[in-house]
Amino acid sequence: MPRHLPKPHELLRVSEPCEADWGSMSGDARSRFCARCRKHVHNMSEVTPREALDLVLRSGGQLCMRIEHDSRGVPRTRSLAEPLYQLGRRASRLVAGAFGAALTLCSAAAARAQEVIQEPAQQIVNTSNVPAEIKQESAPVQDTQVQNVSIQNLPIEGRELITMTAGLVALPPSEPLIRAAMDNDLEAVKRLLLFEEADVNVLDKHYGTTALAHAYMNGNREMMRELLWRGARVNARLSYGQTALMRLREGTPVEAVRDLLDAGAKVNLRDENGDTALLAAAEQGRADVVELLLRAGAKVNARNKEGRTALMNAADAGSADAVRLLIQAGADFSYRDNEGHTALWHAREAESDEAAALLLSYGAYEEPEEK
């Protein structure tokens, strides 16, 4: 396994420029609708790395995203950079603009509507001693000292992204086995393993994922069984420090979760943000998975780097069933996250009257938020 796993959202490539204005779109801080290209645009600085990866995987190769870059040129996610997760989820929505240039990355569909398609452009500053392979563009640059340039397969290292407005394209998987699993192609997976002696545990260089993780995300239990029978490592670390068990999707069947647990998946491992599989399941309001993980020994009061617990996530998701299961398992509703908010506050904020009423019935009480 490589020392530094790739972060897929950092490997996005410019497709075509777009001039759509984020401020003119309707929606909230996390997602807005672009009337120009008739698609939803997601704000990467308001999603976690896991959510960013899921957006990449669901995109079909193209993304509409608004991105803020830090001083190193790294796209910010909700907890990727320390200042963001110290401020927390809610506060970052109010002050994220202070951290870097806001960039709207919209669909290539809008650009295709124009008669002349211009070459994708990014603004960069070379920060290493290695000459950057760039070519000058004539597009004007506003409010910055750098020039518009077009990148030609430059590595992430050695350059600092400043601003960018364009449609994005995700790189394809580097490994045929990962591509087959991502495409949910069981026959291709079997052929690669049997006739081409593909490594069942190969880690994709672009996505930092394994075939087992994709089979799990797709809910393909037959593919999971094939991979596990051939020696797939169930606790292999993926990008963002996650394991396959943490890659739960809304549509992943609970039976697939049970398959991983039966194969030896460790339920209390943490990713880079301190999240566990239980926190991820609660965040999606998956009461069925929450119940299964609790029975498997998941620590009910585990907290991530934002100070959030599974109970807070379940309350935020508005899942009264998950809230009930967690409280009955011993979840402490008096805990506060790094912003000083309790599970009851999160239920109120999510406008989930049922979850809030349930918390109150178990003894949670209203109290002034800490300043």
C-alpha positions in Angstrom: 0.0 0.0 0.0 1.4 3.5 -0.9 2.4 5.8 1.9 0.2 8.6 0.7 -3.2 7.5 -0.6 -4.7 9.7 -3.4 -7.5 12.1 -2.6 -9.8 11.8 -5.6 -11.4 15.2 -5.3 -7.8 16.7 -5.7 -7.3 15.0 -9.0 -10.2 16.6 -10.9 -9.3 18.0 -14.2 -10.7 21.1 -16.0 -13.1 20.3 -18.8 -14.4 23.6 -20.2 -14.7 27.1 -18.7 -17.9 28.4 -17.4 -19.0 31.9 -16.4 -22.0 30.9 -14.3 -22.4 33.0 -11.1 -22.8 31.1 -7.9 -24.5 34.0 -6.3 -27.2 34.0 -8.9 -28.1 30.3 -8.4 -31.0 29.3 -6.2 -30.4 26.9 -3.2 -28.4 26.8 0.0 -24.7 26.8 1.0 -24.3 23.1 0.1 -26.0 22.9 -3.3 -27.6 25.3 -5.8 -29.4 24.9 -9.1 -27.8 26.5 -12.2 -30.5 27.7 -14.5 -27.9 28.1 -17.3 -27.0 24.4 -17.6 -30.0 23.0 -15.7 -27.9 21.1 -13.2 -27.2 21.1 -9.5 -23.9 22.6 -8.4 -22.4 21.3 -5.2 -20.2 23.4 -2.9 -17.1 21.3 -2.1 -16.2 23.4 0.9 -19.5 22.3 2.5 -19.1 18.5 2.1 -16.8 16.1 3.8 -14.0 14.2 1.9 -16.3 11.1 1.9 -19.1 13.1 0.4 -16.8 14.6 -2.1 -15.6 11.2 -3.2 -19.2 10.0 -3.5 -20.0 13.0 -5.7 -17.0 12.1 -7.9 -18.1 8.4 -8.1 -21.7 9.3 -8.9 -20.8 12.0 -11.5 -20.3 9.6 -14.4 -17.0 11.5 -15.2 -18.2 15.1 -15.0 -18.9 17.4 -12.1 -20.6 20.7 -11.4 -18.9 22.1 -8.3 -18.0 25.3 -6.5 -14.5 25.1 -5.0 -12.4 27.2 -2.7 -8.7 26.6 -2.8 -6.3 27.1 0.1 -2.9 28.7 -0.2 -1.4 25.3 -1.4 -4.0 24.9 -4.1 -5.8 22.1 -2.4 -9.6 22.1 -2.8 -11.2 22.6 0.5 -13.7 20.2 1.9 -15.7 20.6 5.1 -13.0 19.0 7.2 -10.0 18.6 4.9 -8.2 21.7 6.2 -7.7 22.2 9.9 -9.3 25.7 10.1 -12.5 24.4 8.6 -13.1 21.6 11.0 -12.1 23.7 13.9 -14.7 26.2 13.0 -17.2 23.4 12.4 -19.9 22.7 9.9 -22.3 25.5 10.6 -19.8 28.3 11.2 -17.9 27.4 8.0 -21.0 28.1 6.0 -20.9 31.7 7.2 -17.2 32.5 6.9 -15.9 30.2 4.3 -15.4 33.1 1.9 -12.6 34.4 4.1 -10.4 31.4 3.4 -9.9 31.7 -0.3 -11.1 32.6 -3.8 -14.6 31.2 -4.5 -14.7 29.2 -7.7 -17.8 28.0 -9.5 -17.2 24.8 -11.5 -20.2 24.3 -13.7 -21.3 21.8 -16.3 -19.7 21.4 -19.6 -23.2 21.5 -21.1 -23.4 25.2 -20.9 -20.0 25.7 -22.6 -21.1 23.3 -25.4 -24.0 25.6 -26.1 -21.6 28.2 -27.4 -20.3 28.1 -31.0 -16.7 28.4 -30.0 -15.3 26.1 -27.3 -12.2 27.5 -25.6 -9.4 25.4 -24.1 -9.8 24.8 -20.4 -7.8 27.2 -18.3 -6.5 27.4 -14.8 -4.5 30.0 -12.9 -1.4 28.6 -11.3 1.8 29.6 -9.6 4.7 27.2 -9.9 6.0 26.5 -6.3 8.8 24.0 -7.0 12.1 24.1 -8.8 10.7 22.0 -11.6 9.6 24.1 -14.6 5.9 23.9 -15.0 4.7 22.6 -18.4 2.2 25.4 -19.2 1.3 27.5 -22.2 0.2 31.1 -21.9 -3.4 32.0 -22.6 -4.7 35.4 -23.6 -7.6 35.5 -21.2 -7.4 38.5 -18.9 -6.8 38.0 -15.2 -8.6 40.1 -12.6 -7.5 40.8 -9.0 -4.4 38.6 -9.1 -0.7 38.7 -10.0 -0.7 35.5 -12.0 -1.5 34.7 -15.6 -4.1 32.4 -17.0 -2.5 29.1 -18.1 -3.6 25.8 -19.4 -2.3 22.7 -17.5 -1.0 19.7 -19.5 -1.2 16.8 -17.1 0.8 18.5 -14.4 1.1 16.6 -11.1 -0.7 18.1 -8.0 2.7 18.7 -6.3 4.7 21.7 -7.4 1.9 24.1 -8.2 -0.4 26.4 -6.3 -3.9 26.8 -7.7 -5.3 30.3 -7.2 -8.6 30.6 -9.0 -10.5 28.6 -11.5 -13.9 28.7 -13.2 -14.6 25.6 -15.3 -16.4 22.3 -15.7 -14.5 19.4 -14.1 -13.8 15.9 -15.4 -12.8 13.1 -13.0 -9.9 11.0 -14.0 -10.9 7.4 -15.0 -9.7 4.5 -12.7 -6.1 3.5 -13.3 -6.8 -0.2 -12.8 -9.0 -2.3 -15.0 -10.3 -4.3 -12.0 -11.4 -1.1 -10.3 -13.1 0.2 -13.4 -15.0 -3.1 -13.8 -16.1 -3.0 -10.1 -17.0 0.6 -10.4 -19.1 -0.2 -13.4 -20.8 -3.0 -11.5 -19.6 -5.5 -14.2 -19.4 -8.9 -12.4 -18.4 -10.8 -15.5 -15.5 -8.4 -16.2 -14.3 -8.7 -12.6 -14.4 -12.5 -12.8 -12.5 -12.5 -16.1 -9.8 -10.2 -14.9 -9.3 -12.3 -11.7 -9.3 -15.6 -13.5 -7.7 -15.1 -16.8 -5.6 -12.0 -16.3 -4.5 -12.7 -12.8 -5.5 -9.2 -11.5 -4.5 -8.4 -8.0 -7.7 -8.6 -5.9 -6.3 -6.0 -3.5 -5.0 -3.6 -6.0 -5.5 0.0 -4.9 -6.4 2.4 -7.7 -3.9 5.2 -8.1 -6.5 7.8 -8.9 -9.3 6.9 -6.5 -7.5 5.1 -3.7 -10.2 2.5 -3.7 -10.4 -1.3 -4.0 -12.7 -3.5 -6.1 -14.3 -4.7 -2.8 -15.2 -1.1 -1.8 -16.9 -0.5 -5.1 -18.8 -3.8 -5.0 -20.0 -2.8 -1.5 -21.0 0.7 -2.5 -22.9 -0.8 -5.4 -24.6 -3.3 -3.2 -23.4 -6.2 -5.4 -23.2 -9.0 -2.9 -22.3 -11.6 -5.5 -19.3 -9.5 -6.5 -18.4 -9.0 -2.9 -18.4 -12.8 -2.3 -16.2 -13.4 -5.3 -13.7 -10.8 -4.2 -13.7 -12.0 -0.6 -13.3 -15.6 -1.6 -10.2 -14.6 -3.6 -8.6 -12.9 -0.7 -9.8 -9.3 -0.7 -8.7 -7.6 2.5 -11.8 -6.3 4.2 -10.0 -3.7 6.4 -7.7 -2.3 3.7 -7.2 1.5 4.1 -8.6 3.5 1.2 -8.4 7.2 0.4 -9.2 9.6 3.3 -8.1 6.8 5.6 -11.4 5.0 5.2 -12.3 1.3 4.9 -14.9 -0.3 2.8 -17.3 -0.4 5.7 -17.2 3.4 5.9 -18.2 3.7 2.2 -21.9 3.3 2.9 -24.3 4.7 0.4 -28.0 5.4 0.8 -28.8 2.5 -1.4 -26.3 0.0 0.0 -28.3 -2.9 1.4 -28.0 -3.8 5.1 -27.1 -7.3 4.0 -24.0 -6.0 2.3 -23.0 -4.4 5.6 -23.5 -7.7 7.3 -21.4 -9.5 4.7 -18.4 -7.2 5.5 -18.9 -7.7 9.2 -19.0 -11.4 8.8 -15.8 -11.2 6.8 -14.0 -9.5 9.7 -14.6 -5.8 9.1 -13.5 -3.8 12.2 -16.4 -1.6 13.2 -14.5 1.0 15.3 -11.7 2.0 12.9 -11.6 5.8 12.1 -10.8 7.8 9.0 -8.8 11.0 8.7 -11.6 13.0 10.2 -12.1 10.6 13.1 -15.4 9.3 11.7 -16.3 5.6 12.2 -18.7 3.5 10.2 -21.4 4.3 12.8 -21.0 8.0 12.4 -21.3 7.6 8.7 -24.4 5.5 8.9 -26.0 7.9 11.4 -25.2 10.8 9.1 -27.3 9.2 6.4 -30.1 8.4 8.8 -29.6 4.6 8.1 -31.3 3.2 11.2 -31.0 -0.3 9.9 -27.3 -0.1 9.6 -26.9 1.8 12.9 -28.7 -1.1 14.6 -26.4 -3.7 12.9 -23.2 -1.8 13.8 -24.3 -1.3 17.4 -24.9 -5.1 17.7 -21.4 -5.6 16.2 -19.8 -3.5 19.0 -19.7 0.0 17.6 -18.8 2.6 20.2 -21.9 4.6 20.5 -20.3 7.8 21.9 -17.3 7.9 19.5 -16.5 11.5 18.5 -14.9 12.8 15.3 -12.5 15.8 15.0 -15.5 18.1 14.8 -16.7 16.8 18.2 -19.7 15.2 16.6 -21.2 11.9 17.7 -23.5 9.5 15.9 -26.4 10.8 17.9 -25.7 14.3 16.6 -25.5 13.0 13.1 -28.7 11.1 13.4 -30.5 14.1 14.8 -29.1 16.3 12.0 -30.4 13.7 9.5 -33.8 13.8 11.1 -33.9 10.1 11.7 -35.9 9.5 14.9 -35.5 5.7 14.5 -31.7 6.1 14.5 -31.9 8.5 17.4 -33.9 6.1 19.4 -31.5 3.2 18.8 -28.5 5.2 19.8 -30.1 6.5 23.0 -31.2 3.0 24.0 -27.6 1.9 23.3 -26.3 4.5 25.8 -25.6 7.6 23.6 -25.0 10.7 25.7 -27.3 13.5 24.6 -25.5 16.0 26.8 -22.3 16.0 24.6 -21.6 19.1 22.6 -19.6 19.4 19.4 -16.8 21.8 18.8 -19.3 24.6 18.1 -21.1 23.9 21.5 -24.1 22.3 19.9 -26.0 19.3 21.3 -27.9 16.6 19.5 -31.1 18.4 20.4 -29.8 21.6 18.8 -29.0 19.6 15.6 -32.6 18.1 15.6 -34.0 21.7 16.0 -31.7 23.0 13.2 -32.8 20.1 10.9 -36.4 21.0 11.7 -37.0 17.4 12.8 -39.8 17.7 15.4 -39.9 14.0 15.8 -36.3 13.6 16.6 -36.4 16.6 18.9 -39.4 15.3 20.8 -37.8 11.9 21.2 -34.7 13.5 22.7 -36.8 15.6 25.1 -38.7 12.5 26.1 -35.5 10.8 27.1 -34.3 13.7 29.2 -32.5 16.1 26.9 -33.2 19.6 27.9 -33.0 23.1 26.4 -30.1 25.2 27.5 -28.3 28.3 26.2 -25.7 27.5 23.7 -22.1 28.2 24.8 -20.5 31.2 23.3 
